Amino acid sequence: MDAPGTDDQLRQRLTPMQYHCTQEAGTERAFSGEYVDEKRAGTYRCVVCSEALFDSATKYDSGSGWPSFWEPVDESLVDRHVDQSLGMVRTEVTCASCGAHLGHVFPDGPRPSGERHCINSACLLLDPADED
């Protein structure tokens, strides 16, 4: 896992959208992220610290406009926080290793978890599975 770095280092290393989403709890526009329609097998890692967060086997098309997963690789890898911004109550998810904002989780996902982790593409890096 990579060390996140100072604010100046993060601004230099991340794109403006990656920084905005991970450090300022921003959101990319629906259907604009690079992983919305991604179908390759692999592991989705935190763009800030490289922690493995989601497996492609749990990714599904929610129609929301953001990559959606029904569960993280391990529940201990994401932290949940009450988010009362924008005049509503939601559950924010952040990387447990570095604190980067990832997106939100909603109780309207598929089985077996019934959850939809709605994650900004800008917060993720896909580590493709080996294709032997």
C-alpha positions in Angstrom: 0.0 0.0 0.0 1.3 3.5 -0.9 1.6 6.3 1.6 -0.9 9.0 0.6 1.5 11.9 0.9 1.2 15.5 1.8 -1.6 17.7 0.3 0.9 19.2 -2.2 2.1 15.8 -3.2 -1.4 14.6 -3.7 -2.2 17.6 -5.9 0.8 16.8 -8.0 0.1 13.1 -8.3 -3.7 13.0 -8.8 -5.7 14.6 -11.6 -7.9 17.5 -10.5 -11.0 15.3 -10.6 -9.2 12.5 -8.5 -8.2 15.1 -6.0 -11.6 16.8 -5.9 -13.4 13.4 -5.4 -11.0 11.8 -2.9 -9.9 14.9 -0.8 -12.9 17.2 -1.1 -15.7 14.6 -1.1 -16.6 15.6 -4.7 -18.6 13.7 -7.2 -18.0 13.2 -10.9 -20.9 13.7 -13.3 -23.1 10.6 -13.8 -22.0 8.4 -16.7 -18.7 10.4 -17.1 -16.3 8.1 -15.2 -13.9 5.7 -17.0 -15.1 2.6 -15.1 -18.9 3.0 -15.5 -19.0 0.5 -18.3 -15.8 -1.4 -17.5 -16.2 -5.2 -17.9 -12.6 -6.5 -17.4 -11.9 -8.8 -14.5 -9.7 -7.4 -11.7 -9.4 -5.6 -8.5 -10.4 -2.0 -8.0 -7.9 -0.1 -5.8 -7.9 3.2 -4.0 -6.3 5.8 -6.3 -4.7 7.5 -3.3 -3.1 4.5 -1.4 -3.5 1.5 -3.7 -5.5 -0.5 -1.1 -7.6 -3.3 -2.8 -11.2 -2.2 -2.2 -13.6 -3.9 -4.7 -13.5 -7.0 -6.9 -14.9 -7.0 -10.4 -17.0 -10.1 -9.5 -19.1 -7.8 -7.3 -19.5 -5.0 -9.9 -22.9 -4.7 -11.6 -24.8 -2.2 -13.8 -27.0 -0.3 -11.4 -28.0 2.3 -14.0 -27.0 5.0 -11.6 -24.1 6.4 -13.8 -21.3 5.4 -11.4 -19.5 2.1 -10.9 -21.5 0.0 -8.5 -20.5 -2.9 -6.3 -22.6 -5.1 -4.0 -19.8 -5.4 -1.5 -16.1 -4.5 -0.8 -13.3 -7.0 -0.9 -13.6 -6.9 2.9 -15.9 -4.7 5.0 -12.9 -3.6 7.1 -11.4 -1.8 4.1 -14.1 0.9 3.8 -15.4 3.1 6.6 -18.9 4.4 6.7 -19.9 7.9 7.8 -23.2 9.7 8.0 -23.3 12.4 5.3 -26.0 15.1 5.8 -24.8 17.3 2.9 -27.1 18.4 0.1 -30.1 18.4 2.4 -30.4 14.6 2.7 -29.0 11.8 4.8 -26.7 9.3 3.1 -23.9 6.9 4.0 -20.5 8.0 2.8 -17.8 5.4 2.2 -14.1 6.2 2.6 -11.0 4.2 2.3 -10.2 2.8 5.7 -6.4 3.0 5.0 -6.1 6.6 3.9 -9.5 8.3 4.4 -10.1 9.1 0.8 -13.7 9.7 -0.1 -15.0 7.0 -2.5 -18.7 7.6 -2.8 -21.8 6.4 -1.0 -23.6 3.2 -0.1 -27.3 2.7 -0.5 -29.7 -0.1 0.6 -31.0 -0.8 -2.9 -28.5 -3.2 -4.3 -28.7 -6.8 -5.4 -28.4 -9.9 -3.3 -26.6 -11.2 -1.4 -25.8 -8.0 0.4 -28.7 -5.8 -0.8 -26.2 -2.9 -1.0 -25.1 -0.6 -3.8 -21.7 0.9 -3.2 -21.9 3.8 -5.7 -18.2 4.8 -6.3 -16.6 7.5 -8.3 -14.4 6.2 -11.1 -11.9 9.0 -10.2 -11.4 7.3 -6.8 -10.4 4.0 -8.2 -7.7 2.3 -10.3 -8.4 -1.0 -11.9 -5.7 -3.6 -11.5 -6.7 -6.1 -14.3 -6.6 -9.8 -13.6 -3.9 -11.7 -15.5 -5.3 -13.0 -18.8 -3.6 -16.4 -19.3 
